[in-house]
Amino acid sequence: MARKHGALLEEPKVDNDRLVLDQALIDALTDRLAAGAETSPDASALALRALLAESYDAHQSAMLRSLWGRIEARTGAPLVVAGPAAQLLAADRFGLSAKAVADPDAALAQTAKGARALIDVANGRPWWGKLLARPDLRVIAALPDDRNGVPSTLMIAAQPTGPTGDDRTFWVTDSCLSDARIVEALASCGFVGQPLASASGLKLFMLAGYVQAEDGRLSSAPGSLSGVIGSAPLF
């Protein structure tokens, strides 16, 4: 019999009980993939939030989010990414199925063909401002999407979202006021705002909660060219 470092080699033993659990996991995943995509981004967010509520620890939650993302990548619309942060976050959440494109304009063009686009917020160009003139395209997600982080990417799709019970809304303005003054003005309108990016005279803010584009309070917000460009759930 072969020896290694003076010890007898032992044939590895198969743990049949663990094998049964592994097979059950594969069967469950196969059935879930066969069920297809959720009916809407809102439905997906609510389902994931319910599952996360049953998680026991941070490691289990992280594993579940990655698995959920890969299920979405397999069953949902194609995903394109623009920017280094988008590529990194997409790989972590959705695996390596996303297609990288050169810039935000190329990514937005793909959404018109039914894809989802994950794009870096800090691009140097106010690509998100173009959504003011494209009500057919909306922000449907933002990564990172935990309540302790600030989103560095926005996911765009030709599919609006509704309230999920724990959301943040993205709002663009051309106001020349300082970020602090805009935050104060938003507060006087009843909103909690946080600046995210600015470029070429446009500014992107994040508003706490779900805010409809038609919310009358926004008529008093700063800027002559401004508006909501979508919302994203928090987990």
C-alpha atoms as one frame of an Amber mdcrd trajectory, in Angstrom:
protein
   0.000   0.000   0.000   1.253   3.486  -0.822   2.729   5.552   1.963   2.997
   9.314   2.376   5.402  10.801   4.919   5.568   7.462   6.654   1.793   7.154
   7.124  -0.674   4.924   5.323  -2.938   6.700   2.856  -6.581   6.435   3.888
  -9.355   6.353   1.378 -11.714   9.311   1.961 -15.114   8.357   3.266 -18.293
   9.695   1.700 -20.653  11.290   4.205 -23.957   9.952   2.924 -26.032  12.183
   5.197 -24.301  15.287   3.861 -24.648  13.962   0.307 -28.412  13.735   0.789
 -28.493  17.358   1.975 -26.381  18.477  -0.987 -28.679  16.710  -3.422 -31.719
  18.304  -1.792 -30.072  21.706  -2.220 -29.440  21.034  -5.917 -33.003  19.817
  -6.421 -34.432  22.905  -4.686 -32.249  25.237  -6.754 -33.253  23.469  -9.971
 -36.937  23.865  -9.096 -36.449  27.545  -8.213 -34.698  28.294 -11.503 -37.480
  26.523 -13.380 -40.023  28.793 -11.662 -38.511  31.782 -13.477 -38.135  35.421
 -12.503 -40.235  37.355 -10.022 -43.058  39.373 -11.548 -41.457  42.765 -10.772
 -38.485  44.372  -8.969 -40.832  45.125  -6.060 -41.882  41.497  -5.739 -38.247
  40.408  -5.833 -37.302  42.907  -3.106 -40.149  41.801  -0.848 -39.319  38.124
  -1.301 -35.627  38.645  -0.550 -36.413  40.798   2.489 -38.675  38.062   3.871
 -35.915  35.488   3.415 -33.319  37.728   5.050 -35.611  38.117   8.047 -35.169
  34.378   8.621 -31.360  34.465   8.366 -29.447  33.610  11.518 -26.257  35.617
  11.074 -24.394  37.994   8.762 -22.607  35.171   6.925 -25.870  33.417   6.134
 -27.406  36.699   4.958 -24.453  37.406   2.666 -24.664  33.895   1.219 -28.395
  34.266   0.636 -28.000  37.620  -1.107 -25.348  36.212  -3.443 -27.496  33.177
  -4.226 -30.528  35.376  -4.834 -28.513  37.601  -7.161 -27.339  34.643  -9.197
 -30.899  33.362  -9.470 -31.941  36.801 -10.747 -29.047  36.783 -13.212 -30.144
  33.406 -14.546 -33.894  34.047 -14.689 -34.144  37.814 -15.218 -33.199  40.342
 -17.863 -29.586  40.520 -19.097 -27.279  42.740 -17.056 -24.727  45.210 -18.420
 -22.270  47.155 -16.268 -20.391  50.418 -16.778 -17.601  51.432 -14.417 -15.202
  49.674 -12.031 -17.489  49.811  -8.996 -20.360  48.389 -11.031 -18.200  45.543
 -12.297 -17.023  44.659  -8.797 -20.444  44.841  -7.158 -22.122  42.958  -9.999
 -19.584  40.135  -9.764 -20.166  39.875  -6.022 -23.973  39.895  -6.244 -24.756
  38.394  -9.649 -21.693  36.364 -10.556 -19.756  36.810 -13.788 -22.704  36.897
 -16.165 -22.799  40.698 -16.620 -21.509  42.245 -19.831 -19.161  45.211 -19.415
 -19.703  48.186 -21.727 -17.573  51.248 -22.352 -19.638  53.993 -20.790 -23.037
  54.901 -19.286 -24.502  55.886 -22.660 -23.798  52.413 -24.023 -25.308  50.876
 -20.903 -28.461  53.011 -21.133 -28.818  52.067 -24.796 -28.998  48.424 -23.763
 -31.897  49.107 -21.387 -33.989  50.113 -24.392 -33.467  46.530 -25.588 -34.718
  45.040 -22.326 -31.488  44.791 -20.327 -30.736  46.091 -16.847 -27.779  48.447
 -16.483 -25.646  48.868 -13.364 -23.670  52.102 -13.666 -21.178  53.919 -11.446
 -22.638  57.043  -9.860 -19.257  58.808  -9.771 -18.548  58.816 -13.476 -17.460
  62.414 -13.995 -20.485  62.919 -16.246 -24.055  63.442 -15.051 -25.441  60.486
 -16.974 -28.185  60.120 -14.343 -29.474  63.560 -15.371 -30.533  62.104 -18.727
 -33.205  60.126 -16.915 -35.125  63.378 -16.365 -35.904  63.272 -20.086 -36.377
  59.498 -20.141 -39.375  58.668 -17.920 -39.376  55.231 -19.558 -36.104  54.428
 -17.736 -35.983  54.365 -13.950 -33.639  53.515 -11.103 -34.812  50.160  -9.726
 -31.894  49.273  -7.422 -28.741  50.770  -5.935 -25.658  48.926  -4.693 -24.521
  48.636  -1.984 -28.112  48.300  -0.798 -27.666  47.962   2.965 -28.902  50.782
   5.177 -25.417  51.544   6.516 -23.784  52.178   3.151 -23.945  54.878   0.498
 -24.775  53.580  -2.989 -21.969  53.870  -5.509 -23.933  52.377  -8.403 -27.465
  52.658  -9.754 -29.357  49.960 -11.623 -31.511  51.252 -14.487 -34.291  49.431
 -16.304 -37.386  50.148 -18.359 -39.518  48.991 -15.455 -40.707  51.377 -12.723
 -40.782  50.391  -9.079 -43.318  50.971  -6.348 -42.903  51.219  -2.577 -41.583
  48.158  -0.763 -41.828  49.562   2.759 -38.137  50.450   3.077 -36.795  52.455
   0.158 -34.706  55.407  -0.924 -35.497  57.706  -3.835 -33.115  59.406  -6.261
 -33.698  63.030  -7.229 -31.829  65.286  -9.644 -31.678  69.092  -9.644 -29.885
  71.855 -11.512 -29.946  74.166  -8.480 -26.795  76.253  -8.001 -27.254  76.290
  -4.233 -24.706  74.489  -2.070 -25.447  70.906  -1.091 -26.101  72.014   2.489
 -28.616  74.638   1.365 -30.376  72.127  -0.875 -30.599  69.658   2.001 -32.138
  72.382   4.155 -34.608  73.295   1.430 -35.594  69.673   0.988 -36.134  69.375
   4.734 -38.483  72.353   4.632 -40.452  70.467   1.961 -40.657  67.395   4.181
 -37.787  65.318   2.794 -34.574  63.953   4.280 -31.960  64.389   1.564 -28.324
  63.400   1.112 -26.019  64.510  -1.730 -24.518  61.734  -3.859 -22.861  63.317
  -6.889 -22.578  66.466  -8.972 -21.285  67.187 -12.476 -21.820  69.756 -15.223
 -24.274  71.805 -13.197 -26.476  68.875 -12.153 -26.675  67.312  -8.695 -27.907
  63.910  -7.591 -29.510  63.489  -4.177 -30.872  60.530  -2.265 -34.188  61.015
  -0.434 -35.244  58.821   2.457 -38.289  56.665   1.722 -40.314  56.168  -1.427
 -41.209  59.434  -3.139 -43.459  59.551  -6.177 -42.375  61.664  -9.122 -45.706
  63.486  -8.895 -45.324  64.369  -5.195 -46.576  67.942  -4.944 -44.061  68.859
  -2.258 -41.277  68.628  -4.829 -42.655  71.691  -6.630 -41.095  73.781  -3.852
 -37.719  72.031  -4.022 -34.728  73.947  -5.466 -33.978  73.972  -9.167 -35.737
  74.806 -12.417 -34.856  71.412 -13.915 -35.373  68.701 -11.349 -37.217  65.479
 -10.685 -37.323  61.962  -9.322 -35.503  59.362 -11.440 -36.518  56.251  -9.502
 -36.260  54.422  -6.216 -34.470  51.424  -4.744 -35.154  49.059  -1.848 -33.003
  48.782   1.252 -32.123  45.483   2.928
